[in-house]
Amino acid sequence: MANIKSAKKRVLIERERRIANNSVKSEIKTYIKKFKADLTSADLAKAEDSYKKLASRLDSAARENVIHQNSANRKKAHFAKMLDDAKRAQ
């Protein structure tokens, strides 16, 4: 445990940030699950809407420095390819 007053404050601040970041990451995982579920249900209009929401949330998480920008871009590209492949398969 920290002994210096400023170090104790840092511990508290990091705890709050960790909780907030985990909440955002959990939200992203939920959006991913919804997108994949919409994709497997063969409802492409719904899947496209889910992808837009997912991409938007990934961008905002990257802007807030919750995840790295390259990670957000990589995930968006991966899911966009999944959506395109589903469109071609129909």
Sequence and secondary structure as in RCSB ss.txt:
>XXXX:A:sequence
MANIKSAKKRVLIERERRIANNSVKSEIKTYIKKFKADLTSADLAKAEDSYKKLASRLDSAARENVIHQNSANRK
KAHFAKMLDDAKRAQ
>XXXX:A:secstr
   SHHHHHHHHHHHHHHHHHHHHHHHHHHHHHHHHHHHHTT HHHHHHHHHHHHHHHHHHHHTTSS HHHHHHH
HHHHHHHHHHHHHH 
